[in-house]
Amino acid sequence: MAEVFNWQLQRKMQYQYDESRPQKQIAWVFDTNKCIDCQTCTIACKQTWTWGTGQEYMLWNNVETKPYGFYPMGWDVKLMELVGAGKWDNGTYNGKTVFEQADPGERVKGFLFDSEHWAHPNIGEDEPVGVAEQGTYISELPHSMWFSYLARICNHCTYPACLAACPREAIYKRPEDGIVLVDQSRCRGYQECNSACPYKKVMYNPEDRVSQKCIACYPKIEQGEQPQCVVSCIGRIRMAGFISPPDVIDPTNPIDYMVKVKKVALPLYPQSGTEPNVYYIPPKHADREYTRQMFGPGTDAAIDAYNNTKNDPTLLGLFMLFGSTEKIIRKFEVQGDIAIGYDDKGAEIVRVPVQEPSVVRDYFDQVHNAYLHNIT
Amino acid sequence: MTSETEVQVPEEQQIDTQSRRRFLQTVGGAAAAGLAIAGTIGYVATRGPGTTDKLVAGYRAGDLPDDPTSSTWLDRDPFVAAMLPQNMATPLQTEVDIAELRVRALHNGTDIAFHLQWDDDTEDAHESLGQFRDAVAVMLEVDPATTPSFTMGNTGAPVHILQWRASWQADIDEGHQGVKQLFPNAYNDVSPEMLMPKEQAIAFYPARVSNNSQSNHERTSPVEEYSAIGFGSLTSHTEQQATGSGVYRARRWQVVISWPMTAGDSTKSRVEPGETRNVAFAVWNGDSGQRGGRKQYAPWAPIEVEATE
């Protein structure tokens, strides 16, 4: 075991290999508040990558409903049993990661699901936390009656548990972009990675007897384009880019701005210790204690920052750049009412209005002699 | 491979296959009645044939029996290899599931074969999600002068490993065991091979495209040959020459692994009649989640390869 620094835990921790951060680290921001669970991302991924025999059950991208939905079944419940809700002290994690609490002779504290656990991707979908009585009216935040959507892909972790667990070193993290891949020529289907991944995003292919996972659409990343799940998102909840190393904050980098400057986007279950690189804007309407458990001690501040977006033209402009281009936005700026995205060479690739023009019509349409339901 | 309808003899009532067969020969009983009778006589059975304290690959002219239940095999006294848990390289095997491997060996001057027998309460012949297969392996030094470590060799001292898997045996006996066999009631609307020629559809199967033997759908042998230079370095040989066969019966695996003993290239072991070499073994119990390094092993033991007549 080596000692490495995990910035999300604000401390050093034990890991199988030495700290070796990639030249660039792929990262995403997902705004859970905008997700409508349409599963377009799920299907975009499915149709692109996992329609082969043996991959029938695989959803490298899935959207599950919290708190009663999960794919595979109960993955986060099981994870909570292992690492708990998290013991945080002023931003520092004092609990044990999946590496630090590995049993003697093991590399990672993991758990392996059988096929039954993978057979119900829609379990709990749209189920609220309780039964709404007739006349229930929800007027407060967070909501007393709630559910929220959680879109999930591989986190392409800085310290992947799958990579640490593989005795064949068949899993590698690309130095050029931090994408984590299973070498399909080396894998021998031991499923150690499936067991180790706290997020259960490595999957076993029983037809070809190897493990497979989200590849971050690397052929697109290599062309400077965002993955299929991002560009297909009709709710425009996603942005893919590259996050700077822990000691660097680049306010012109959209991922850095959201994760490090505004701290409006947080890692999922950071207490796992893998330093996951999908960052979520937490749901502002969901139960706060549950949400803190998922996203750690920064949850309240993140939601406050999100709620203040209307007064923050830079953040608002950045949100407007979500889903505005297939290209990876490496830098951005907001000039007045216009948000502009640039590529890695500094060339402009997109510009969008911070405030979209809108027109309010009268309720009554005199031409058609009709009342209108939608007037904006 | 046996079917699931195979008569299961309770462990405490099991007697050695050979003594049971001899008993049946003695009483002249019909095979159908034999198992029931054998089950009841288990309490009074002798401990069966003796064991040898030295592993000898006996010389036998002609074809070596591929059938693990052949009397040619079972009439030979076995060498009992005491199995140890692999507790050196993580992930570890901390407990011994399979304590003994009974080994018999024969050669005919051109081929050498091992008969490997162990008790196992469950037949695990499939690999699926969270589901693992039984297996056994034989390991030899490629070049004894390099004195490879028993831990799957080391740099500059490669080993030659021959592994039999119950899942590969099922592939041979019943055809490739994939999704349709593992989940016969599962429905899928479309797959690449339904929409395009095979040579195009293969692009959607990266493990097959990269010639990963793990994903070989056209396996012709339940045994695979590898070379290794330490833990995690297992590499499938380009040229596969080994053959074998495995049978699960009465809570017991009997497996034959054979290969041309002198025909391998410089990356494989070459065993000459009359010499004494080292051999090591490993065995996996799929039901306990054993795979990869989670296994029982027996370190190097000498094997005397009898001279030809």
Interface residues (C-beta under 8 A of the other chain):
Chain A: W51 G52 T53 G54 E56 P104 G105 E106 R107 L112 F113 D114 S115 W118 A165 P167 R168 E169 Q184 S185 R186 C187 R188 G189 Y190 Q191 E192 N194 Y204 N205 P206 E207 D208 R209 V210 Q212
Chain B: N87 A89 T90 P91 L92 T94 E127 S128 L129 G130 Q131 F132 S167 G178 V179 L182 F183 A186 N188 V190 S191 P192 E193 F204 Y205 P206 A207 R208 V209 S210 N211 N212 Q214 S215 F231 G232 L234 G289 R291 G292 G293
